[in-house]
Amino acid sequence: MATLLYNNHAALRPSRAFNTMLSEMLRDTLPAGSQPATSFVPATDILESAQGFELHLALPGVKKEAVKIEFLDGQLVISGERPNPNAAAKEAASSATEASDNDEQKDNKPVVMNHEAEQAPKFRRTETNFGSFQRSFRLPDTVNVKAIAAEMSDGILRVTLPFDTEKVTKQVIEIR
């Protein structure tokens, strides 16, 4: 006859090892690419208050000069680009190499290969997004398009969309 043992002590159960194994297995089901994507969609929060709407776009590492905000045919279009740091380092190294090659050819000196491009860091795993982005938001008629304002700080683009106080959206009509 087999003996059946029941472990009543939660501290002695092997749940921690199983949970760790399960977490690792689920985390690795969506493989992170070794090359960054060429475009992405920034995460956005939309808030509404009595004064109007506010958009919060998460754009870490994006300079405010790289962001463009336009209003076209009832839509607010926010676009821009977050440069890939690896590609930027390679471009800088290649432009430095080209400049030094031109100088050396003028002086008839031997050409020395620049190994900075080869020593640039390589992506092993990418979980952040690089490249161009674009988000479009259809605006209601209650938004005052001429009063839209935007500011960027701490990697968050805040776009304020105030309500148009001159437009009437709701009115109670009294019966005489």
C-alpha positions as CSV (number, residue, x, y, z in Angstrom):
1,M,0.0,0.0,0.0
2,A,1.3,3.4,-1.0
3,T,1.7,6.1,1.6
4,L,0.2,9.5,0.7
5,L,1.9,12.4,2.4
6,Y,0.3,15.9,2.6
7,N,2.5,18.9,3.2
8,N,0.5,21.2,5.3
9,H,3.3,23.8,5.8
10,A,3.2,26.5,3.2
11,A,6.9,27.3,3.7
12,L,7.9,23.8,2.7
13,R,6.0,23.7,-0.5
14,P,8.0,23.9,-3.7
15,S,5.7,26.7,-5.1
16,R,8.5,29.3,-5.2
17,A,10.6,27.2,-7.5
18,F,7.6,26.5,-9.7
19,N,6.5,30.1,-9.8
20,T,10.0,31.2,-10.7
21,M,10.2,28.6,-13.5
22,L,6.8,29.6,-14.8
23,S,7.6,33.3,-14.8
24,E,10.8,32.7,-16.7
25,M,9.0,30.5,-19.2
26,L,6.3,33.1,-19.8
27,R,8.7,36.0,-20.0
28,D,10.7,34.3,-22.7
29,T,7.6,33.4,-24.9
30,L,7.7,36.8,-26.5
31,P,11.3,37.0,-27.8
32,A,12.9,40.4,-27.8
33,G,14.5,41.1,-31.1
34,S,18.2,41.6,-31.5
35,Q,17.6,44.5,-33.9
36,P,15.4,47.5,-33.0
37,A,12.3,48.2,-35.0
38,T,12.3,51.1,-37.5
39,S,9.0,52.5,-36.1
40,F,6.9,52.4,-33.0
41,V,3.7,53.7,-31.4
42,P,4.2,55.7,-28.2
43,A,2.1,54.8,-25.2
44,T,-0.5,57.5,-24.6
45,D,-2.8,58.5,-21.7
46,I,-5.8,60.6,-22.4
47,L,-7.2,62.7,-19.5
48,E,-10.4,64.7,-19.4
49,S,-11.2,67.5,-17.0
50,A,-13.7,70.4,-16.8
51,Q,-11.3,72.6,-18.8
52,G,-10.6,70.1,-21.6
53,F,-8.6,67.0,-22.6
54,E,-4.9,66.4,-22.0
55,L,-2.7,63.9,-23.9
56,H,0.4,62.4,-22.3
57,L,2.7,60.6,-24.8
58,A,5.6,58.6,-23.4
59,L,8.6,59.7,-25.5
60,P,11.8,59.0,-23.5
61,G,14.9,60.0,-25.3
62,V,13.1,62.1,-27.9
63,K,14.1,65.8,-28.2
64,K,11.4,68.3,-28.5
65,E,12.9,69.5,-31.9
66,A,12.2,66.0,-33.3
67,V,8.5,66.1,-32.6
68,K,5.9,67.6,-35.0
69,I,2.3,68.4,-34.0
70,E,-0.2,69.2,-36.7
71,F,-4.0,69.6,-36.9
72,L,-5.3,68.3,-40.2
73,D,-9.0,67.7,-41.1
74,G,-10.3,67.3,-37.6
75,Q,-7.3,65.1,-36.5
76,L,-4.4,66.0,-34.3
77,V,-1.3,64.2,-35.8
78,I,1.8,63.9,-33.6
79,S,4.9,62.5,-35.3
80,G,8.6,62.4,-34.8
81,E,11.6,60.2,-34.5
82,R,13.6,58.6,-31.7
83,P,17.1,57.9,-33.1
84,N,18.7,54.5,-32.6
85,P,21.8,55.1,-30.4
86,N,23.7,52.3,-32.1
87,A,23.0,53.7,-35.6
88,A,23.9,57.3,-34.4
89,A,27.3,56.0,-33.1
90,K,28.0,54.2,-36.4
91,E,27.1,57.3,-38.4
92,A,29.4,59.5,-36.2
93,A,32.2,57.0,-36.6
94,S,31.8,56.7,-40.3
95,S,31.6,60.5,-40.8
96,A,34.8,60.9,-38.7
97,T,36.5,58.2,-40.8
98,E,35.5,59.9,-44.1
99,A,36.7,63.3,-42.8
100,S,40.1,61.8,-41.7
101,D,40.4,59.9,-45.0
102,N,39.9,63.1,-47.0
103,D,42.6,64.9,-44.8
104,E,45.0,62.0,-45.2
105,Q,44.6,61.8,-49.0
106,K,45.5,65.5,-49.2
107,D,48.7,65.0,-47.2
108,N,49.6,61.7,-49.0
109,K,49.8,60.0,-45.6
110,P,49.0,56.3,-45.2
111,V,45.3,55.6,-44.4
112,V,44.7,54.2,-40.9
113,M,41.5,52.2,-40.5
114,N,39.2,53.5,-37.8
115,H,38.1,50.6,-35.5
116,E,35.6,52.7,-33.6
117,A,32.8,51.5,-35.9
118,E,33.7,47.9,-35.2
119,Q,33.9,48.5,-31.5
120,A,30.4,50.2,-31.3
121,P,28.1,48.4,-28.9
122,K,25.9,45.7,-30.5
123,F,22.3,45.0,-29.4
124,R,21.9,41.7,-27.7
125,R,18.3,42.3,-26.6
126,T,16.1,45.3,-27.3
127,E,13.0,46.1,-25.3
128,T,12.8,49.8,-26.0
129,N,11.5,51.4,-29.2
130,F,13.5,53.4,-31.8
131,G,12.7,54.9,-35.1
132,S,9.8,57.1,-36.4
133,F,6.4,57.3,-34.7
134,Q,3.1,58.8,-35.5
135,R,-0.2,59.0,-33.6
136,S,-3.5,60.5,-34.8
137,F,-6.3,61.6,-32.6
138,R,-9.8,62.5,-34.0
139,L,-10.8,65.6,-32.0
140,P,-14.4,66.4,-31.1
141,D,-15.9,69.7,-32.2
142,T,-15.9,70.9,-28.6
143,V,-12.1,71.4,-28.7
144,N,-10.7,74.9,-29.3
145,V,-8.1,74.1,-32.0
146,K,-6.5,77.5,-31.8
147,A,-5.7,77.2,-28.1
148,I,-3.9,73.8,-28.2
149,A,-0.7,73.9,-26.3
150,A,2.1,71.4,-25.9
151,E,5.1,71.0,-23.6
152,M,7.7,68.3,-23.2
153,S,9.5,67.4,-19.9
154,D,10.9,64.3,-18.4
155,G,10.2,62.2,-21.5
156,I,6.5,63.0,-21.5
157,L,4.8,65.1,-24.2
158,R,1.8,66.9,-22.6
159,V,-0.7,68.3,-25.2
160,T,-3.5,70.4,-23.7
161,L,-6.8,70.5,-25.7
162,P,-9.0,73.0,-24.0
163,F,-12.8,73.0,-24.6
164,D,-14.2,75.8,-26.8
165,T,-16.4,77.8,-24.4
166,E,-18.1,79.6,-27.3
167,K,-19.6,76.4,-28.7
168,V,-22.7,75.0,-27.1
169,T,-22.6,71.3,-26.6
170,K,-25.5,70.9,-24.2
171,Q,-28.4,73.2,-23.5
172,V,-31.6,72.8,-21.5
173,I,-34.5,74.4,-23.3
174,E,-37.3,75.7,-21.1
175,I,-40.9,75.1,-22.2
176,R,-43.1,78.2,-22.1
